[in-house]
Amino acid sequence: MDPHSTSSGARQCLDCHANPKTLGLGYGSFYQEGANSWGFEPSCWVNKDLFGQKRRLDAFVDTEGNPLVHLGRPGLRPFNKRELGRIVKVGFCLPCHKNMEDPVMKSWKKDTQPTPCTAYRKLTGMED
């Protein structure tokens, strides 16, 4: 993980919003499940850990926001489910709406999402 505080410059938008490893989910791919839902398909699995459970060794958190590792510093935690959902939702718009200068991104307000564009509606099945 390489958060903003350990590098001299900020990452590109896609580096965080569309990169599951950066978000703590490990290697894999995001996919859209509908207008308000997303999923994640991990690419790295370990068949059994010491407790006999199937685990991913490259993840800090699962898609439900449940921490998979204990982090030693007080207050340090992976993103929760709500935070992950908000971050990933922006990632689905970034291939077309690349930065904050885009009118769609300028209209994005805290806890809201702009009216989905035609490309997003087709991607999510909102329009046939």
C-alpha positions as CSV (number, residue, x, y, z in Angstrom):
1,M,0.0,0.0,0.0
2,D,1.3,3.5,-0.8
3,P,-1.0,6.1,0.7
4,H,-0.7,9.8,-0.1
5,S,1.3,10.5,3.1
6,T,4.3,8.5,1.9
7,S,4.9,9.9,-1.5
8,S,5.8,13.4,-2.8
9,G,2.8,13.7,-5.2
10,A,-0.8,12.6,-5.3
11,R,-1.7,9.5,-7.3
12,Q,-3.8,9.7,-10.5
13,C,-7.6,9.2,-9.9
14,L,-7.6,5.7,-11.5
15,D,-4.7,4.6,-9.3
16,C,-7.0,4.6,-6.3
17,H,-10.6,4.5,-7.5
18,A,-10.0,1.6,-9.9
19,N,-7.1,-0.3,-8.2
20,P,-8.3,-3.0,-5.8
21,K,-4.8,-3.5,-4.4
22,T,-4.6,0.2,-3.4
23,L,-7.9,-0.1,-1.6
24,G,-6.7,-3.0,0.4
25,L,-8.7,-5.7,-1.5
26,G,-5.6,-7.3,-3.1
27,Y,-5.1,-8.3,-6.7
28,G,-8.2,-8.9,-8.8
29,S,-10.9,-7.1,-10.8
30,F,-13.9,-5.0,-10.1
31,Y,-17.2,-5.6,-11.9
32,Q,-20.5,-3.8,-12.0
33,E,-23.5,-5.8,-10.8
34,G,-26.2,-3.2,-11.4
35,A,-26.8,0.5,-11.0
36,N,-25.9,0.6,-7.3
37,S,-23.9,-2.6,-6.8
38,W,-20.3,-3.7,-7.5
39,G,-18.4,-6.9,-7.0
40,F,-14.7,-8.0,-6.8
41,E,-13.2,-11.1,-8.2
42,P,-9.9,-11.8,-6.4
43,S,-7.1,-13.4,-8.5
44,C,-4.9,-14.7,-5.6
45,W,-6.2,-17.4,-3.2
46,V,-4.6,-19.7,-0.7
47,N,-6.6,-22.9,-0.4
48,K,-6.3,-23.3,3.3
49,D,-4.7,-21.3,6.1
50,L,-3.8,-22.5,9.6
51,F,-7.6,-22.6,10.5
52,G,-8.6,-24.5,7.4
53,Q,-10.3,-21.5,5.7
54,K,-9.8,-20.2,2.2
55,R,-8.0,-16.9,2.4
56,R,-6.3,-14.2,0.3
57,L,-2.8,-13.3,1.5
58,D,-2.7,-10.0,-0.4
59,A,-5.8,-8.3,1.1
60,F,-6.3,-6.1,4.2
61,V,-10.1,-6.0,3.9
62,D,-12.9,-7.9,2.2
63,T,-15.7,-6.3,0.1
64,E,-17.9,-6.1,3.2
65,G,-15.4,-3.9,4.9
66,N,-14.3,-6.6,7.4
67,P,-10.6,-6.3,8.3
68,L,-8.6,-9.4,7.4
69,V,-5.5,-8.4,9.3
70,H,-4.7,-6.6,12.5
71,L,-2.9,-3.3,12.1
72,G,-0.7,-2.3,15.0
73,R,-1.1,1.5,15.1
74,P,-4.1,3.0,17.0
75,G,-6.7,4.4,14.6
76,L,-5.2,2.7,11.6
77,R,-7.8,0.6,9.7
78,P,-8.8,-0.5,6.2
79,F,-11.7,1.2,4.4
80,N,-15.2,0.1,5.6
81,K,-18.0,-1.1,3.3
82,R,-19.5,2.3,2.8
83,E,-16.1,3.9,2.0
84,L,-15.2,1.2,-0.4
85,G,-18.5,1.6,-2.3
86,R,-18.1,5.3,-2.6
87,I,-14.5,5.0,-3.9
88,V,-15.3,2.2,-6.4
89,K,-18.4,3.9,-7.8
90,V,-16.2,6.9,-8.9
91,G,-13.8,4.4,-10.5
92,F,-16.5,3.2,-12.9
93,C,-16.9,6.8,-14.2
94,L,-13.2,7.5,-14.6
95,P,-12.6,5.8,-18.0
96,C,-14.8,8.4,-19.7
97,H,-14.7,11.3,-17.1
98,K,-11.0,11.4,-16.5
99,N,-10.5,14.2,-13.9
100,M,-12.1,16.9,-11.8
101,E,-12.3,19.3,-14.7
102,D,-15.0,17.2,-16.4
103,P,-18.5,18.7,-15.8
104,V,-19.7,15.4,-14.5
105,M,-17.0,15.3,-11.8
106,K,-17.5,19.0,-11.0
107,S,-21.2,18.2,-10.2
108,W,-20.3,15.3,-7.8
109,K,-21.2,16.4,-4.2
110,K,-20.5,14.6,-1.0
111,D,-22.7,11.6,-0.4
112,T,-24.4,12.0,-3.8
113,Q,-23.7,11.0,-7.4
114,P,-24.4,12.9,-10.5
115,T,-27.2,11.7,-12.8
116,P,-25.6,8.6,-14.6
117,C,-24.5,9.3,-18.1
118,T,-25.6,7.2,-21.1
119,A,-22.4,5.0,-21.0
120,Y,-22.9,4.2,-17.3
121,R,-26.6,3.4,-17.8
122,K,-25.7,1.0,-20.6
123,L,-22.9,-0.6,-18.5
124,T,-25.2,-1.2,-15.5
125,G,-28.2,-2.3,-17.4
126,M,-30.2,0.8,-16.4
127,E,-31.1,1.2,-20.1
128,D,-31.3,-1.4,-22.9
